[in-house]
Amino acid sequence: MNEVSSNNSHLLHPLKDPAASIGLLAAKVAYYNFEWRFVTVVMYFSLKAIGLTTFLQHYEKPVVLKLGEFKASRRLEVPQIVIFGKDHVEISKSLDFLVNLKYDTNAKYLIVCTPVRIECDENYIFKAIQKHLIPNVIVLKSTLYTTELLSFTYRIAVPGKCINNTPFTINLDKDCINNTCFRNLFKNYLRNFYRCRIRISTVEQPPFMYLYNGTREPSGIDGEIMALVANLLNGTLCLQTPQDGSYGGHYINNNWTGSLGDIYNGRTQASASASPLTVLKYEHFEISYTYYSMDIVWVTKLPAQRSSWEKLVRPLNPYLQVSLVFMFIGIIFMNAMCKTSMCRNIGKSFEMEPPKYSLCFYSWILFLGLPILREPANRSYLITVYTWIWFCFLIRCAYQVALIHSLKQPTYRRNIQNFDEVLRSGLPFGGQQSLKEYFTEDPEIYSNWEVIPSEHLYATLDDLLEGKSDYVLATNKEVMKRYLVKFRGQKKLQIIPNKIVNSPLVIYFKKYSPLSHPINDMLRVAFEGGFVHRAFEKYVDKHTILWKRKSYEVEPLNMDHFAGIFFLLLAGMVLSCTYFIVEMICGNLKDE
């Protein structure tokens, strides 16, 4: 008790002037409810405003004084405002002025009305407060003919009345023990909507939202999350599509279209359209708690398929191909070296006779798995032959297994590795107007961007899936993946590795909407409770199982798959016939 008294001694001095005591009351409300780390704006209309001096003497925290309707050239965002006025009309005009200057209506408002000639009408003040939907407000007023000080607040929503402006009194006594009656006065009363409607603009966009033409409850990631939030707030969820018939919306002619246009023009209270966040949207709207994220990527058609004959070397990567070529070159080189006098002299030194038959020919015979009629008598040569047989067996079996799989599966030529290749090749690219904003600092992309309206998105994807277009489309990765699920793996697209952005998934509100704080709190609860992750698993992750469809079987082998093999066989026959004709003409070749 002594510690409290010493720390707050500036709030405990008795005041003899009853009119000025309202200043002490206001100072206590501000002291115990405002955040000291923020500056407080104090607005008044007269230097002789009753209670102002007392308030400033006892509050002793940083304040910005604002005399009348003065428009400052520079100002801070302030979450706490005090207004001193002599009547309800002056208070109402000051609220209109602050709202027109885009002050935060979600801030904590402390209104002090000290009448001079006419009594302050609290009902008139709260009608003005309700008009601007200010949820956190305390009104203090004195009377002309008594020393009584009254304090009021209100709830925006009450049972049976969704828009309420009826105030109720709160008990504030400047002499209460430990000032407990002044603590936690700005309660968030908008935690219970009493089944009032929460109007949210949205669009049908799997996997985020399924509307079913109103025949059943909406579903999808955003659909389930919005239903959960409305249920936690005891509200009635009311989803509606944009009035102008467009999708997420973009800024044009000083106005917004689509779902964002509905909240910008006051037709709905929020927008849940899974629209990527941009600088322009951040400037014009309030954004919710980030409850997930989404990738915006470049997609285009698959490259051309490789011919079947090219699949003969497909199982071997370039490193292995080069290694085998050098291995056979080494065998040919060794075969040639065995015929030289130097090799014979070395063999005599180690008492090793040179091979009687062509090393190159028998190496190839063994590699093909054909039987040989003779084995070397020398133990060293025999070990070498057996090692070569074992090596060839492993290589040949592994190649045959991989070759069969390669022949059955479609293979494609090189994918686009980055977006610079798109620019160099001159391919057309673009997407929604809002995504273009991400490239305002890249004039080459920004100036060549082709805008694709949202309603034409799926038609563009169909053209890419059919291979009819070379267009490179910027789109939401989750939306694209969910659209491909219905083809069950029969149709595919390539995603260019360069990700455009990982955008936060948020709900959009009008600036300083009273719904932003309660909905943010519920979104945080849904995220921390795992409900958001569960919704993503349900509508995004689990649907990828359909890619492994039962009907998605490997294509049957046909004559085209063996074209390369028959070409090699024909080439071998031609080479054999040529060798035979040369032998017949030039004479028999003797084995060494």
Beta strands, then each sheet from edge to edge (+ up, - down):
strand 1: 40-44
strand 2: 63-67
strand 3: 80-85
strand 4: 108-113
strand 5: 137-142
strand 6: 149-153
strand 7: 168-169
strand 8: 197-201
strand 9: 236-240
strand 10: 251-252
strand 11: 255-256
strand 12: 270-271
strand 13: 285-287
strand 14: 292-300
strand 15: 429-431
strand 16: 450-451
strand 17: 472-476
strand 18: 494-505
strand 19: 508-510
sheet 1: 2+ 1+ 3+ 4+ 5+ 6- 7+
sheet 2: 9+ 8+ 12+ 19- 13+
sheet 3: 10+ 11-
sheet 4: 16+ 15+ 17+ 14- 18+
end
